[in-house]
Amino acid sequence: MDSSTNRALPDSDVGIYECEVRLKFRIIEEQLTMTNKESLVETLVDAFAYGSDEYLEALDSAVDIQQLQDVGQASPQMRRQLIRLRNSSRLA
């Protein structure tokens, strides 16, 4: 959820989700270095999001999303943000 979204959401619309995305593709690219893993992941996801072309061939993708039933599994920051969102929906 984008933190810049300022609309009130009912409790049923707000939750914490654990998401797993598996992407498999082939890409023609200048040498990709593993020095900065976050930057590499961002580069690869951006390339995949752009879509298949003569430089990228999508092979497989899978997505698994599950709502956390125990909010205690989330970080303190995520729990605080969830509380803020739920409180803001009650005020609207």
Accessible surface in RSA format (square Angstrom, percent):
REM  Atomic radii and reference values for relative SASA: ProtOr
REM  Chains: A
REM  Algorithm: Lee & Richards
REM  Probe-radius: 1.40
REM  Slices: 20
REM RES _ NUM      All-atoms   Total-Side   Main-Chain    Non-polar    All polar
REM                ABS   REL    ABS   REL    ABS   REL    ABS   REL    ABS   REL
RES MET A   1   147.00  76.1  60.16  39.8  86.84 206.8  71.92  61.1  75.08  99.5
RES ASP A   2    88.44  61.9  73.23  72.9  15.21  36.0  36.10  85.0  52.34  52.2
RES SER A   3    97.53  82.4  71.08  94.9  26.45  60.9  41.55  88.5  55.98  78.4
RES SER A   4    79.68  67.3  56.55  75.5  23.12  53.3  52.06 110.9  27.62  38.7
RES THR A   5    49.40  35.1  32.67  33.1  16.73  39.9  22.82  30.7  26.58  40.2
RES ASN A   6   146.33 100.9 104.16 100.7  42.17 101.5  40.73  98.0 105.60 102.1
RES ARG A   7   148.69  62.4 136.47  69.6  12.21  29.1  61.08  83.5  87.60  53.1
RES ALA A   8    44.03  40.5  17.69  27.3  26.34  59.9  19.01  26.8  25.01  66.3
RES LEU A   9    12.00   6.7  11.09   7.9   0.91   2.3  11.23   7.9   0.77   2.1
RES PRO A  10    76.18  55.5  69.22  63.1   6.96  25.3  75.76  62.6   0.42   2.6
RES ASP A  11    62.79  44.0  54.30  54.0   8.49  20.1  29.38  69.1  33.41  33.3
RES SER A  12   105.36  89.0  65.27  87.1  40.10  92.4  59.80 127.4  45.56  63.8
RES ASP A  13    85.63  60.0  61.94  61.7  23.69  56.0  17.06  40.1  68.57  68.4
RES VAL A  14     6.95   4.6   3.30   3.0   3.65   8.8   5.37   4.7   1.57   4.3
RES GLY A  15    20.15  24.8   0.00   N/A  20.15  24.8   0.93   2.6  19.21  43.0
RES ILE A  16    11.28   6.4   7.64   5.7   3.64   8.8   9.46   6.8   1.82   4.9
RES TYR A  17   104.85  49.0  83.14  47.3  21.70  56.5  57.31  43.1  47.54  58.6
RES GLU A  18   113.73  65.3 106.43  80.5   7.30  17.4  35.58  68.8  78.15  63.8
RES CYS A  19    78.72  59.5  46.82  52.2  31.90  75.0  20.47  51.9  58.25  62.8
RES GLU A  20   115.54  66.3 110.62  83.7   4.93  11.7  38.66  74.8  76.89  62.8
RES VAL A  21    88.53  58.3  58.00  52.5  30.54  73.6  58.00  50.4  30.54  82.8
RES ARG A  22   118.04  49.6 114.27  58.2   3.77   9.0  56.08  76.6  61.96  37.6
RES LEU A  23    56.72  31.6  27.93  20.0  28.78  72.4  27.93  19.6  28.78  77.5
RES LYS A  24   105.85  51.6 102.65  63.0   3.20   7.6  51.60  46.4  54.25  57.8
RES PHE A  25    39.92  20.0  15.59   9.7  24.33  63.3  15.59   9.5  24.33  69.6
RES ARG A  26   146.50  61.5 140.98  71.9   5.52  13.1  56.30  76.9  90.20  54.7
RES ILE A  27    47.30  26.9  19.99  14.9  27.31  65.8  21.07  15.2  26.23  71.2
RES ILE A  28   117.61  66.9 108.54  80.9   9.07  21.9 112.16  80.8   5.44  14.8
RES GLU A  29    91.12  52.3  57.11  43.2  34.01  81.0  11.30  21.8  79.83  65.2
RES GLU A  30   153.54  88.2 140.82 106.5  12.72  30.3  62.39 120.7  91.15  74.4
RES GLN A  31   165.29  92.4 130.06  95.1  35.22  83.9  49.59 105.6 115.69  87.7
RES LEU A  32    66.36  37.0  42.82  30.6  23.54  59.2  44.28  31.1  22.09  59.4
RES THR A  33    79.46  56.5  66.88  67.8  12.58  30.0  51.23  68.8  28.23  42.7
RES MET A  34   138.03  71.5 116.23  76.9  21.80  51.9 107.87  91.7  30.17  40.0
RES THR A  35   129.52  92.1  89.32  90.6  40.20  95.8  81.56 109.5  47.96  72.5
RES ASN A  36    83.30  57.4  78.51  75.9   4.79  11.5  25.03  60.2  58.27  56.3
RES LYS A  37   144.35  70.4 139.46  85.6   4.89  11.6  82.09  73.9  62.26  66.3
RES GLU A  38   146.04  83.8 137.73 104.2   8.31  19.8  55.06 106.5  90.98  74.3
RES SER A  39    55.60  47.0  49.75  66.4   5.85  13.5  20.24  43.1  35.36  49.5
RES LEU A  40    20.74  11.5  16.34  11.7   4.40  11.1  20.16  14.2   0.57   1.5
RES VAL A  41    74.11  48.8  73.27  66.3   0.84   2.0  74.11  64.4   0.00   0.0
RES GLU A  42   113.75  65.3 107.87  81.6   5.88  14.0  33.55  64.9  80.20  65.5
RES THR A  43    55.67  39.6  49.99  50.7   5.68  13.5  32.05  43.0  23.63  35.7
RES LEU A  44    45.11  25.1  45.09  32.3   0.02   0.0  45.11  31.7   0.00   0.0
RES VAL A  45    72.56  47.7  72.23  65.4   0.33   0.8  72.35  62.9   0.21   0.6
RES ASP A  46    86.48  60.6  79.47  79.1   7.01  16.6  26.99  63.5  59.50  59.3
RES ALA A  47    24.97  23.0  14.09  21.7  10.88  24.8  22.80  32.1   2.17   5.7
RES PHE A  48    48.77  24.4  42.71  26.5   6.06  15.8  42.71  25.9   6.06  17.3
RES ALA A  49    82.67  76.0  45.78  70.6  36.89  83.9  55.29  77.9  27.38  72.5
RES TYR A  50   179.50  83.8 148.30  84.4  31.20  81.2 107.74  81.0  71.76  88.5
RES GLY A  51    25.60  31.6   0.00   N/A  25.60  31.6  24.93  68.4   0.67   1.5
RES SER A  52    77.35  65.4  44.43  59.3  32.92  75.8  34.65  73.8  42.70  59.8
RES ASP A  53    59.37  41.6  31.94  31.8  27.43  64.9  32.08  75.5  27.29  27.2
RES GLU A  54   135.93  78.0 106.91  80.9  29.02  69.1  60.62 117.2  75.32  61.5
RES TYR A  55   123.68  57.7 121.65  69.2   2.04   5.3  76.76  57.7  46.92  57.8
RES LEU A  56     8.51   4.7   5.41   3.9   3.10   7.8   6.66   4.7   1.86   5.0
RES GLU A  57    91.28  52.4  88.62  67.0   2.66   6.3  35.91  69.5  55.37  45.2
RES ALA A  58    51.12  47.0  28.74  44.4  22.38  50.9  28.84  40.6  22.29  59.0
RES LEU A  59    69.17  38.5  33.77  24.2  35.40  89.0  37.90  26.6  31.27  84.1
RES ASP A  60    69.13  48.4  59.30  59.0   9.83  23.2  21.66  51.0  47.47  47.3
RES SER A  61    64.20  54.2  40.78  54.4  23.42  54.0   5.18  11.0  59.02  82.7
RES ALA A  62    52.11  47.9  43.43  67.0   8.68  19.7  51.07  71.9   1.04   2.8
RES VAL A  63    96.29  63.4  61.22  55.4  35.07  84.5  62.19  54.0  34.10  92.5
RES ASP A  64    71.14  49.8  67.68  67.4   3.45   8.2  25.16  59.2  45.98  45.9
RES ILE A  65   101.05  57.5  73.82  55.0  27.24  65.6  73.82  53.2  27.24  73.9
RES GLN A  66   110.93  62.0 105.84  77.3   5.09  12.1  33.70  71.7  77.23  58.6
RES GLN A  67    79.22  44.3  62.81  45.9  16.41  39.1   9.50  20.2  69.71  52.9
RES LEU A  68    29.17  16.2  21.45  15.3   7.72  19.4  22.95  16.1   6.21  16.7
RES GLN A  69   160.20  89.6 127.75  93.4  32.45  77.3  65.75 140.0  94.45  71.6
RES ASP A  70    86.97  60.9  80.79  80.4   6.17  14.6  31.57  74.3  55.39  55.2
RES VAL A  71    47.06  31.0  43.60  39.5   3.45   8.3  43.60  37.9   3.45   9.4
RES GLY A  72    50.03  61.7   0.00   N/A  50.03  61.7  25.71  70.5  24.32  54.5
RES GLN A  73   126.93  71.0  88.96  65.0  37.97  90.4  31.61  67.3  95.32  72.3
RES ALA A  74     9.90   9.1   0.04   0.1   9.85  22.4   6.27   8.8   3.63   9.6
RES SER A  75    48.41  40.9  36.12  48.2  12.30  28.3  38.37  81.7  10.04  14.1
RES PRO A  76    65.90  48.0  64.59  58.9   1.31   4.8  65.66  54.2   0.24   1.5
RES GLN A  77   115.91  64.8 110.20  80.5   5.71  13.6  53.89 114.7  62.02  47.0
RES MET A  78   101.62  52.6  97.36  64.4   4.26  10.2  75.45  64.1  26.17  34.7
RES ARG A  79    76.38  32.1  75.98  38.7   0.40   0.9  20.15  27.5  56.22  34.1
RES ARG A  80   117.16  49.2 115.43  58.8   1.73   4.1  52.40  71.6  64.76  39.2
RES GLN A  81    67.14  37.5  67.14  49.1   0.00   0.0  34.76  74.0  32.39  24.6
RES LEU A  82     8.93   5.0   7.17   5.1   1.76   4.4   8.46   5.9   0.47   1.3
RES ILE A  83   100.58  57.2  99.45  74.1   1.13   2.7 100.58  72.4   0.00   0.0
RES ARG A  84   138.04  58.0 131.69  67.1   6.35  15.1  61.63  84.2  76.41  46.3
RES LEU A  85    29.30  16.3  28.78  20.6   0.52   1.3  29.30  20.6   0.00   0.0
RES ARG A  86    69.75  29.3  69.75  35.6   0.00   0.0  11.51  15.7  58.25  35.3
RES ASN A  87    69.38  47.8  68.15  65.9   1.23   3.0  20.27  48.8  49.10  47.5
RES SER A  88    47.17  39.9  42.10  56.2   5.07  11.7  39.91  85.0   7.26  10.2
RES SER A  89    22.01  18.6   5.42   7.2  16.59  38.2   3.03   6.5  18.98  26.6
RES ARG A  90   153.02  64.2 119.62  61.0  33.41  79.5  66.72  91.2  86.31  52.3
RES LEU A  91   158.85  88.5 124.99  89.4  33.86  85.1 128.11  90.0  30.74  82.7
RES ALA A  92   102.27  94.0  33.63  51.9  68.64 156.1  71.22 100.3  31.05  82.2
END  Absolute sums over single chains surface
CHAIN  1 A     7659.8       6140.1       1519.7       3958.0       3701.8
END  Absolute sums over all chains
TOTAL          7659.8       6140.1       1519.7       3958.0       3701.8
